[in-house]
């Protein structure tokens, strides 16, 4: 059976975020919380590439990176 919905990565991409928490609320439902980066967190290569893509596609601005 296929369930319609977004994957975690797709939902992060749609919201131009790189951090998020997904919590199961029932057998078929999940809730997503998108969070800001903390200053002292090391960025993975995947997240660096994602931010570059957001920036290059005008989904985020320099102010977000500060």
C-alpha positions in Angstrom: 0.0 0.0 0.0 1.3 3.5 -0.9 0.6 6.3 1.5 0.6 9.8 0.1 2.8 12.3 1.8 6.2 13.9 1.9 9.4 12.3 2.9 11.5 14.0 5.6 14.0 15.2 3.0 11.3 16.5 0.7 9.6 18.3 3.5 12.8 20.0 4.5 13.5 20.9 0.9 10.1 22.4 0.5 10.5 24.6 3.6 14.1 25.5 2.8 15.3 24.0 6.1 18.1 21.6 6.9 17.0 20.6 10.4 13.8 18.9 11.4 12.3 16.4 13.8 9.6 14.0 12.8 7.5 12.4 15.5 5.0 9.6 15.0 1.5 10.5 16.3 -0.4 7.4 15.1 0.1 4.4 12.9 -0.5 6.5 9.8 0.4 10.1 10.9 3.5 12.0 11.7 4.2 15.5 12.7 7.2 17.6 11.5 8.9 20.3 13.4 11.4 22.5 11.5 14.1 24.0 13.7 16.9 26.6 13.4 20.5 25.6 13.5 22.4 26.1 16.8 25.6 28.1 16.5 27.9 25.3 17.8 26.6 22.5 15.5 29.0 21.1 12.9 27.5 21.1 9.4 27.6 17.8 7.4 28.6 17.9 3.7 25.0 17.1 2.8 23.7 20.1 4.7 26.4 22.3 3.2 25.3 21.3 -0.3 21.6 21.7 0.6 22.3 25.3 1.8 24.3 26.1 -1.3 21.4 24.9 -3.4 18.9 27.0 -1.4 21.1 30.0 -1.7 21.7 29.6 -5.4 18.0 29.1 -6.1 17.1 32.3 -4.0 15.2 30.2 -1.4 17.3 31.7 1.4 19.4 34.9 1.8 22.8 35.6 3.4 21.0 36.9 6.6 19.8 33.3 7.2 23.4 32.1 7.2 24.5 34.5 9.9 
